[in-house]
């Protein structure tokens, strides 16, 4: 899978240093992870204070719109539901 293509959108979940979970979308996962962990400029305000963050889940989406819709669904899940999603569909180290 080419995570740098502008047409390949991903929904991802990060596990932060305090065991909290952060969900986001991107079309360049490698760059986004570096941003969240402070290796390059950018990243979410939340993850800046919860580093380091580790990728624990990713899911492909056909478009940015579909990725944003799925992200909203995941963000509305409880932490237990998110953990179940991670456990059911496998961890991505």
Secondary structure, DSSP 4 states (H G I P E B T S, - for coil): --TT-TT-EEEEEEE-TTS-EEEEEES-HHHHHHHHTTSSS---HHHHTS-S-EEEEEEEESSHHHHHHHHHHHHTS-HHHHHHHHHHH----
